[in-house]
Amino acid sequence: MGLVPQLTVILFCLLACASAVVRGCNHHTLQEIIQHLNTLSREKNCPVSELRQTTLKDFLENLKRIMQKRYSKCRR
């Protein structure tokens, strides 16, 4: 199924966020999501141009920061 990398990441994030809501707030789930996002952003065979890769990397970093801030309340 030839999905473009951006669509893959977006679908993955939607799936991960939906499952986190169903299961409740779980710090381990957040760490797994961040680890998977980092893995997706490091792919060397990404067919996207260099400019788009930088944009995708920035998007993933922003998403990671937002999710960490949002779910950091769960640790209290």
C-alpha positions in Angstrom: 0.0 0.0 0.0 2.2 2.9 -1.1 1.4 5.5 1.5 3.5 8.7 1.6 5.5 9.1 4.8 3.6 12.1 6.0 0.3 10.3 5.7 1.8 7.3 7.5 2.9 9.4 10.4 -0.5 11.2 10.7 -2.4 7.9 10.6 -0.1 6.5 13.2 -0.5 9.5 15.5 -4.3 9.3 15.2 -4.3 5.6 16.0 -1.9 6.1 18.9 -3.9 9.0 20.4 -7.2 7.2 20.0 -5.8 4.1 21.8 -4.3 6.3 24.6 -7.7 7.8 25.2 -9.4 4.4 25.3 -6.8 2.9 27.7 -6.5 6.1 29.8 -3.5 8.2 30.5 -0.4 6.0 30.6 3.2 7.2 30.6 4.5 4.0 29.0 2.2 4.4 26.1 3.5 8.0 25.5 7.1 6.7 25.6 6.2 4.1 23.0 4.5 6.6 20.8 7.6 9.0 21.0 9.9 6.1 20.2 7.9 5.1 17.1 7.8 8.7 15.9 11.5 9.0 16.3 12.0 5.7 14.3 9.7 7.0 11.5 11.6 10.4 11.3 15.0 8.6 11.0 14.1 6.6 7.9 16.9 7.0 5.4 15.0 5.8 2.4 12.3 8.5 2.6 11.3 9.5 -0.9 10.6 13.1 0.2 12.9 15.9 -0.8 15.4 17.4 1.7 13.2 20.4 2.2 10.2 18.3 3.0 12.2 16.1 5.4 13.2 19.1 7.4 9.5 20.1 7.6 8.5 16.6 8.6 11.2 16.5 11.3 10.0 19.9 12.7 6.5 18.6 12.7 7.5 15.4 14.6 9.5 17.4 17.1 6.6 19.8 17.7 4.2 16.8 18.1 6.6 15.1 20.5 6.9 18.3 22.6 3.1 18.8 22.7 2.4 15.2 23.6 5.0 15.3 26.4 3.5 18.5 27.8 0.0 17.2 27.6 0.6 13.8 29.1 3.2 14.9 31.7 0.2 15.7 33.9 -0.4 11.9 34.1 2.7 11.3 36.2 1.5 13.4 39.1 
